[in-house]
Amino acid sequence: MRILITGGAGFIGASLALEIEKRFPSWQVTVLDGLSSGHIRNIGGFKGELIEGRVEDEELINSLNGKNFDFIHHQAAITDTTIDDEERMMRVNIDGFKNILNLAKRQNSKVIYASSAGVYGNGLMPMKESQRLVPLNAYALSKVRADELALTFAKENKDMKIIGLRYFNVYGPGEEHKGKSASMIWQLAVQMKKGRNPRIFKYGEQERDFVYVKDVIEANIMAMEAKENCIVNIGTGQMTNFNGIIEILNEVLGTHLKPEYFDNPYDFYQNQTQADTALAVHLLGFKAKFSIEEGIRDYFFV
Ligand SMILES: NC(=O)c1ccc[n+]([C@@H]2O[C@H](COP(=O)([O-])OP(=O)(O)OC[C@H]3O[C@@H](n4cnc5c(N)ncnc54)[C@H](O)[C@@H]3O)[C@@H](O)[C@H]2O)c1
């Protein structure tokens, strides 16, 4: 098998590239990454081909024509949700995706791409794939447009296989380079490991469906077997609030630190996320294995 992973030097993409190489040693894996948020050190030990380049560079993507990828995992994107330059966001997250879909169409590759729970905004809970999408920022809007593009492409090209995975809040090893865009779990652990009281928005009651990166990698691998085109949630179905995360971290890190609350500066903020996981179970056979306690333990003890 020939596999292309865009954004393969990023948090999720690098884990995926390394896991695929480990599990399927005879497969040829190519990583394409613009090395903007991601970094080469994330894929230390990677044996495949690394192409440094940008997905919105049509000429570069077209030059991959002869590679005949069986699967394309499309992870590359601007992932900083605070960037409000919509034009830049769309150029990378949509024009780039379009180039990848066109490449896949020419080579008959199956595409598995990263969407996001951001598309639901402060919508109904638990969040179902069929509900109204209410993006709250340019990033979330780009993921709504990506899902629309995937649906249009699949409709116009009946032979294409395109699977969208709406990740919820992913955490785990390899996210440090994301800085302020890394998960709340990482942000809080960094402060607590330094013996500081963890700072969170008043009053720590915001809830998230945190999903461990190992589960997300599993979902991507299972999606390669999906029989029908779909866009599905990848979460645990469980919510934990930020106070709860601090309690678990105190236990795992052996600390006794109390939260320090401050005002939320954002006008638009997702207060809760929770995946309805039924469709992922039905169409991919995917169910997250790690509870939040197990994920955090695995993250900080391994
Ligand atoms: N981490 C999460 O909680 C989460 C949640 C929902 C969706 N997602 C999506 O999952 C995917 C992976 O995110 P991540 O958390 O690993 O973030 P990340 O920032 O670590 O990874 C993104 C990768 O894409 C690369 N990239 C950015 N612009 C590019 C371009 N123009 N051309 C080529 N490469 C480019 C970056 O260098 C980076 O390596 C993204 O599509 C993101 O939107 C992530």
The ligand as an SDF file (V2000), in Angstrom:
LIG
                    3D

 44 48  0  0  0  0  0  0  0  0999 V2000
   -5.9770   18.3730   18.0200 N   0  0  0  0  0  0  0  0  0  0  0  0
   -7.2890   18.5090   18.0820 C   0  0  0  0  0  0  0  0  0  0  0  0
   -7.8710   18.5790   19.1650 O   0  0  0  0  0  0  0  0  0  0  0  0
   -8.0990   18.5720   16.8200 C   0  0  0  0  0  0  0  0  0  0  0  0
   -9.4920   18.6490   16.9500 C   0  0  0  0  0  0  0  0  0  0  0  0
  -10.2620   18.7160   15.7990 C   0  0  0  0  0  0  0  0  0  0  0  0
   -9.6690   18.6720   14.5480 C   0  0  0  0  0  0  0  0  0  0  0  0
   -8.3210   18.6130   14.4540 N   0  0  0  0  0  0  0  0  0  0  0  0
   -7.7310   18.5790   13.1000 C   0  0  0  0  0  0  0  0  0  0  0  0
   -6.7920   17.5280   13.0350 O   0  0  0  0  0  0  0  0  0  0  0  0
   -5.7580   17.8650   12.0940 C   0  0  0  0  0  0  0  0  0  0  0  0
   -4.3980   17.7150   12.7580 C   0  0  0  0  0  0  0  0  0  0  0  0
   -4.3220   18.6580   13.8330 O   0  0  0  0  0  0  0  0  0  0  0  0
   -3.2020   18.6100   14.9460 P   0  0  0  0  0  0  0  0  0  0  0  0
   -3.8680   18.7330   16.2460 O   0  0  0  0  0  0  0  0  0  0  0  0
   -2.3040   17.4670   14.6870 O   0  0  0  0  0  0  0  0  0  0  0  0
   -2.4680   20.0020   14.6840 O   0  0  0  0  0  0  0  0  0  0  0  0
   -0.9810   20.3410   14.2230 P   0  0  0  0  0  0  0  0  0  0  0  0
   -0.9790   21.8350   14.0940 O   0  0  0  0  0  0  0  0  0  0  0  0
    0.0090   19.7110   15.1090 O   0  0  0  0  0  0  0  0  0  0  0  0
   -0.8840   19.6640   12.7990 O   0  0  0  0  0  0  0  0  0  0  0  0
   -1.1820   20.2990   11.5820 C   0  0  0  0  0  0  0  0  0  0  0  0
   -0.0230   20.0080   10.6360 C   0  0  0  0  0  0  0  0  0  0  0  0
   -0.3360   20.5850    9.3550 O   0  0  0  0  0  0  0  0  0  0  0  0
    0.8240   21.2510    8.8790 C   0  0  0  0  0  0  0  0  0  0  0  0
    0.4000   22.3190    7.9670 N   0  0  0  0  0  0  0  0  0  0  0  0
   -0.2000   23.4830    8.2950 C   0  0  0  0  0  0  0  0  0  0  0  0
   -0.4390   24.2050    7.1930 N   0  0  0  0  0  0  0  0  0  0  0  0
    0.0090   23.4440    6.1450 C   0  0  0  0  0  0  0  0  0  0  0  0
    0.0330   23.6580    4.7490 C   0  0  0  0  0  0  0  0  0  0  0  0
   -0.4280   24.7730    4.2070 N   0  0  0  0  0  0  0  0  0  0  0  0
    0.5280   22.6700    3.9620 N   0  0  0  0  0  0  0  0  0  0  0  0
    1.0340   21.5320    4.5060 C   0  0  0  0  0  0  0  0  0  0  0  0
    1.0530   21.3120    5.8370 N   0  0  0  0  0  0  0  0  0  0  0  0
    0.5430   22.2520    6.6360 C   0  0  0  0  0  0  0  0  0  0  0  0
    1.5140   21.7910   10.1120 C   0  0  0  0  0  0  0  0  0  0  0  0
    2.8850   22.0880    9.9080 O   0  0  0  0  0  0  0  0  0  0  0  0
    1.2910   20.6420   11.0860 C   0  0  0  0  0  0  0  0  0  0  0  0
    2.3360   19.7030   11.0160 O   0  0  0  0  0  0  0  0  0  0  0  0
   -6.0630   19.2790   11.6210 C   0  0  0  0  0  0  0  0  0  0  0  0
   -6.7540   19.2110   10.4010 O   0  0  0  0  0  0  0  0  0  0  0  0
   -6.9570   19.8150   12.7230 C   0  0  0  0  0  0  0  0  0  0  0  0
   -7.8010   20.8450   12.2430 O   0  0  0  0  0  0  0  0  0  0  0  0
   -7.5170   18.5550   15.5600 C   0  0  0  0  0  0  0  0  0  0  0  0
  1  2  1  0
  2  3  2  0
  2  4  1  0
  4  5  1  0
  4 44  2  0
  5  6  2  0
  6  7  1  0
  7  8  2  0
  8  9  1  0
  8 44  1  0
  9 10  1  0
  9 42  1  0
 10 11  1  0
 11 12  1  0
 11 40  1  0
 12 13  1  0
 13 14  1  0
 14 15  2  0
 14 16  1  0
 14 17  1  0
 17 18  1  0
 18 19  2  0
 18 20  1  0
 18 21  1  0
 21 22  1  0
 22 23  1  0
 23 24  1  0
 23 38  1  0
 24 25  1  0
 25 26  1  0
 25 36  1  0
 26 27  1  0
 26 35  1  0
 27 28  2  0
 28 29  1  0
 29 30  1  0
 29 35  2  0
 30 31  1  0
 30 32  2  0
 32 33  1  0
 33 34  2  0
 34 35  1  0
 36 37  1  0
 36 38  1  0
 38 39  1  0
 40 41  1  0
 40 42  1  0
 42 43  1  0
M  CHG  2   8   1  16  -1
M  END
$$$$
